[in-house]
Amino acid sequence: MTRKVRLDAVLVQAVIAGALSFAHLHDLAAAAGQTGWKAWAYPVSVDLLLVAAWRRLRSLRAQGESARAAWTWFTVALAASLGANVATAGLLDLNDVPDWLRILVAGWPALAFLGGTLLVHSPTTPTTADAEAVEPEPLLVVEPVTVPAESTPEPEPHAVEQSEPVPALPASPPPPVDVPPALVDHARKLADAHRAATGTPIDATTLQVRLGLPRPDADQLAAHLA
């Protein structure tokens, strides 16, 4: 399947106008003493500065910034292109170019280089969207919340009385049983010696340790000594 190629009239017009402007700039540069490849480089330099200034102009306008510098260099490039086209229309003798025109053509590379550098490296301020993106979020201030202390109910009088421990009654000593008199005499001597040394009566635990008796026998012996 073959497709028919349709030529865009605007594109054709742009190609023709660009070719004519390119040729006029070349002829003017050659007449001003720029021969060889240098004469072909001048039209490229002028057209590139014109395109760069236009792109920069649109970019700055889209960002809502000042496009004064872009407009300046766009005007300079347009004047260079338009002047070359007008000068080669028979108003200027290309065989006898005036000195001021030779100076302008010779100084154009430095001027174009300066304009291109400024267009590329012009500082831009952040847009509104970027400023909102980098804007720090406000800090949240958390106020301290005071929690009321819970009131502790006071205990009722009868509850306090019930919670107090009841003192235990002293246990009555076990009734004395028959203990050998000899053991009682020996224990009494130990009790007298213990009282003389400590000033306190001997107890069943001490008797159990001294005599090596079981606990019940020591208790019975202590009851005989009481």
Number of C-alpha atoms within 10 A of each C-alpha: 3 4 5 6 6 6 8 9 9 9 10 11 11 12 12 12 12 14 12 13 18 21 18 22 27 23 22 25 24 19 19 23 14 19 13 9 10 13 20 18 16 24 24 14 16 21 19 15 21 23 14 18 27 16 14 20 22 13 14 15 11 9 14 12 14 12 16 11 16 24 14 14 25 22 15 19 23 18 14 19 19 14 14 22 19 12 16 16 10 9 8 14 12 16 8 9 14 12 10 10 14 16 11 13 19 16 11 15 15 9 14 20 13 12 21 18 10 14 19 11 8 12 8 10 11 12 12 10 9 10 11 11 10 9 9 8 8 6 6 6 6 6 6 6 6 6 6 6 6 6 6 6 6 7 8 8 9 8 9 10 10 9 9 8 7 8 6 6 6 6 6 6 10 10 8 12 11 8 12 9 9 9 12 15 12 11 21 18 12 17 20 14 14 16 13 11 9 9 10 11 15 20 17 20 14 15 21 18 12 12 13 11 15 12 14 12 16 22 19 18 25 24 16 16 15 9
